[in-house]
Amino acid sequence: MGRTRYLFSKNIAIFLIFTLSLINISEKDFKRKKSFHFVVYYNNCSQNFLDRVIREAESAYTEIAEELKFFREDPWVWDNRAKIFILDSKEDYLKATHMPSWSAGCAYPSKKTVYTYTGSYKFFGYTLIHELTHLVFREIIGESRVPLWLEEGVAIYMERKKEAYNLVKAVKSLIRKNEIIPFGEVLSLEFRDLDKERGPSEEFRGISFVEKFYLQAFSLVYFLIKEYDMFRFTILLRKIREGYSFSESFSSTYRLLNNREKFEREWRDFYLRR
């Protein structure tokens, strides 16, 4: 479990904490550089850092769009590009975003904007793809209300896709030891139920509640995609976008999982077979 603890301790609740904060940053105070899908706002970052942000953002966007089948009309072009703000320092970033000190970057999906700061090399990799996944996910489903496990599970799925084997092993271990958060609780958890101020764990026994929730959220999305394929999962997202409630969309897309008990049983069996 030590490896899993490390994997999840770096990105806990980044996206949803940020949505509760107000940002007061003006585009006119920044220089800007455009790429195909992004406008990057900056002042005093190095050319190397700026170029890397653009390069890795474009790469992450392509990976996410391909995985989630997000190709209709390619809305992230011209005036619809996503925005990335690179603040001059960590202090400026924390002051502007009100994020905890361990944060390397955060997203504002309704504004299609990501924030980080110059020299934040932790931003590359996990944080960047996690936050961009939130932006793409919201582009797909719109402003529809969905469970927290789905929203965060998709982001963790994309963020840790290359390390899924380790996470699958961790889920299997939790199930075998009967240490999971009760299934019904995971399905109904909202952000206010989590510890919003918790940052990376330094020392604790086992795995924290918040980290465990993120792991189980990942496990639900991974199960749906691997057991029933990505195409069906994207159908679920499109139905949500069309205005159907999550419950209606889920029950019509996954008819074999038509009640919570069957969903949980198949989910458990899926991981115990691995």
Secondary structure, DSSP 8 states (H G I E B T S, - for coil): -HHHHHHHHTSTTHHHHHTTS-----GGGSEEEE-SSEEEEESS--HHHHHHHHHHHHHHHHHHHHHTT--TT--SSGGG-EEEEEESSHHHHHHHH---TT---EEEGGGTEEEEETT-GGGTTHHHHHHHHHHHHHHHHTT----HHHHHHHHHHHHTGGGHHHHHHHHHHHHHTT-S--HHHHHH--GGGS-TT----SS-SS--HHHHHHHHHHHHHHHHHHHH-HHHHHHHHHHHHTT--HHHHHHHH-GGG-SHHHHHHHHHHHHHT-
